[in-house]
Amino acid sequence: MNTSRRILLTGLAGLAVAPTAVAAAVSSREPGEVTVAEERFARTIAAAHAPDVTCARQAARYADAHWPDYVMAARAVIDARV
């Protein structure tokens, strides 16, 4: 599977759990305590939601700037997999 397809599917997974992300926001963890897995997955979801997902460089820059916005969605996806 190529990278752009993987990013797109991950972004769709993030959208699918967006309603449950609000419930995950009430989690016992502090917002500043982000694990490496959560950060990486949040960056992947952010890259999938970049305005111009066809350009990998722009998607990477968008992910670097906006990954904290997607931590709750990443936590919801990781918790759903457990």
C-alpha positions in Angstrom: 0.0 0.0 0.0 1.5 3.3 -1.0 1.9 6.2 1.5 -0.8 8.5 0.3 -3.4 5.7 0.4 -2.3 4.8 4.0 -2.5 8.5 5.0 -6.0 8.7 3.5 -7.3 5.5 5.2 -5.8 6.7 8.6 -7.6 10.0 8.2 -10.8 8.3 7.5 -10.4 6.2 10.6 -9.9 9.4 12.5 -13.1 10.8 11.1 -15.0 7.7 12.0 -14.1 8.0 15.7 -14.5 11.8 15.9 -17.8 11.6 17.8 -16.2 9.3 20.4 -13.3 11.6 20.7 -15.4 13.9 22.8 -15.9 11.1 25.3 -12.2 10.4 25.2 -11.5 14.0 26.2 -12.8 13.2 29.6 -10.1 10.7 30.0 -8.0 10.6 33.2 -4.8 11.5 31.4 -3.6 15.1 31.4 -3.7 16.8 28.0 0.1 17.4 28.2 0.8 13.7 28.6 1.0 12.4 25.0 2.7 9.1 24.3 4.9 8.6 21.3 2.3 6.4 19.7 -0.5 9.0 20.2 1.7 11.7 18.7 2.7 9.7 15.7 -0.9 8.7 15.0 -2.1 12.3 15.5 0.5 13.4 13.0 -0.7 10.8 10.5 -4.3 11.9 10.9 -3.3 15.5 10.6 -1.4 14.8 7.4 -4.5 13.1 6.0 -6.6 16.2 6.8 -4.1 18.6 5.1 -5.7 21.0 2.6 -3.5 19.7 -0.2 -3.0 16.0 0.6 -1.6 15.3 -2.9 1.6 17.2 -2.0 3.5 15.1 0.6 5.7 18.0 1.7 2.7 20.3 2.4 0.9 17.5 4.2 4.0 16.9 6.4 4.2 20.7 7.2 0.5 20.7 8.1 0.9 17.7 10.3 3.9 19.3 12.1 1.8 22.4 12.8 -1.5 20.9 13.7 -0.9 17.4 15.2 -1.9 18.6 18.8 -5.4 19.2 17.4 -5.8 15.5 16.5 -4.5 13.9 19.8 -8.0 13.2 21.0 -9.0 11.4 17.8 -5.7 9.4 17.9 -6.4 8.4 21.5 -9.9 7.2 20.6 -8.6 5.1 17.7 -5.8 3.6 19.8 -8.2 2.9 22.7 -10.7 1.3 20.3 -8.1 -1.1 19.0 -7.2 -2.4 22.5 
